[in-house]
Amino acid sequence: MSNNLYMILMVLTMAGVTYIIRVIPMAFFHKKIKSTFIKSLLYYVPYAVLTAMTFPSVFFVTGNVYSAIIGTCVAFLGAVSKRSLVIVAILSVLSVLLFDLTAFIF
């Protein structure tokens, strides 16, 4: 088979899987969900999945694990102190940059 056929099959498979994932809940849940537990569970699933996908890669993005740990700690402290997302991101990037510059100099 040629590469174009493989690409077409991959795209069709991804489209089918995405469609099935979106259709199955509509097929099974006909009534409005009244359980507060299920509602809260479904509310937090996207955040949990996004965290699970991105958090491990945080430690390998800078090329230096120590600067990544410092940036993560600064971001965590900024988030705990209820700073805005922009401030947390800027502080985290600046701390990684400062650590990398000082490690480069020394």
C-alpha positions as CSV (number, residue, x, y, z in Angstrom):
1,M,0.0,0.0,0.0
2,S,1.1,3.5,-0.6
3,N,1.7,6.1,2.0
4,N,-1.4,8.1,0.9
5,L,-3.6,5.1,1.6
6,Y,-2.1,4.7,5.1
7,M,-2.7,8.4,5.7
8,I,-6.3,8.1,4.6
9,L,-6.9,5.1,6.8
10,M,-5.3,6.8,9.8
11,V,-7.5,9.9,9.3
12,L,-10.7,7.8,8.9
13,T,-9.8,5.8,12.0
14,M,-9.2,8.9,14.1
15,A,-12.5,10.4,12.8
16,G,-14.3,7.2,13.7
17,V,-12.9,7.0,17.2
18,T,-13.6,10.6,17.8
19,Y,-17.2,10.2,16.6
20,I,-17.8,7.1,18.7
21,I,-16.5,8.8,21.8
22,R,-18.9,11.7,21.3
23,V,-21.9,9.6,20.3
24,I,-21.8,6.9,23.1
25,P,-22.7,9.3,25.9
26,M,-25.6,10.7,23.9
27,A,-26.8,7.2,23.3
28,F,-26.8,6.1,26.9
29,F,-27.8,9.3,28.8
30,H,-31.2,10.3,27.6
31,K,-32.3,12.0,30.8
32,K,-30.7,14.9,32.6
33,I,-28.0,13.8,35.1
34,K,-29.3,14.7,38.6
35,S,-26.5,13.1,40.7
36,T,-24.2,15.8,42.0
37,F,-21.4,13.3,42.3
38,I,-21.6,12.3,38.6
39,K,-22.0,16.0,37.6
40,S,-18.9,17.0,39.6
41,L,-17.0,14.0,38.3
42,L,-17.8,14.9,34.7
43,Y,-17.0,18.5,35.3
44,Y,-13.4,17.8,36.5
45,V,-12.5,15.0,34.0
46,P,-11.2,17.4,31.3
47,Y,-8.9,19.2,33.8
48,A,-7.6,15.9,35.2
49,V,-6.9,14.5,31.7
50,L,-5.1,17.7,30.6
51,T,-3.0,17.6,33.8
52,A,-2.1,14.0,33.3
53,M,-1.1,14.6,29.7
54,T,1.0,17.8,30.3
55,F,2.5,17.5,33.7
56,P,5.1,14.7,32.9
57,S,6.4,16.6,29.8
58,V,7.1,19.7,32.0
59,F,10.2,18.1,33.3
60,F,11.7,17.4,29.9
61,V,10.9,20.6,28.0
62,T,13.9,22.7,29.1
63,G,16.5,20.1,28.6
64,N,17.6,20.5,32.3
65,V,15.6,18.7,34.9
66,Y,16.7,21.0,37.7
67,S,15.5,24.2,35.9
68,A,12.2,22.4,35.1
69,I,11.8,21.5,38.8
70,I,12.4,25.1,39.8
71,G,10.0,26.4,37.2
72,T,7.3,23.9,38.4
73,C,7.8,24.9,42.0
74,V,7.6,28.6,41.2
75,A,4.4,28.0,39.2
76,F,3.0,25.9,42.0
77,L,3.7,28.6,44.6
78,G,2.3,31.3,42.3
79,A,-0.9,29.2,41.8
80,V,-1.3,28.5,45.5
81,S,-0.9,32.2,46.3
82,K,-3.8,32.8,43.8
83,R,-1.9,34.9,41.2
84,S,-3.3,35.2,37.8
85,L,-2.4,32.7,35.1
86,V,-0.3,35.3,33.2
87,I,1.7,36.2,36.3
88,V,2.3,32.5,37.1
89,A,3.5,31.8,33.6
90,I,5.8,34.8,33.5
91,L,7.3,34.1,37.0
92,S,7.9,30.4,36.0
93,V,9.5,31.3,32.7
94,L,11.7,33.9,34.3
95,S,12.8,31.5,37.1
96,V,13.8,28.9,34.5
97,L,15.6,31.5,32.4
98,L,17.5,32.9,35.5
99,F,18.5,29.4,36.6
100,D,19.7,28.4,33.1
101,L,21.7,31.7,32.8
102,T,23.3,31.3,36.2
103,A,24.1,27.6,35.4
104,F,25.6,28.7,32.1
105,I,27.8,31.4,33.8
106,F,29.1,29.1,36.6
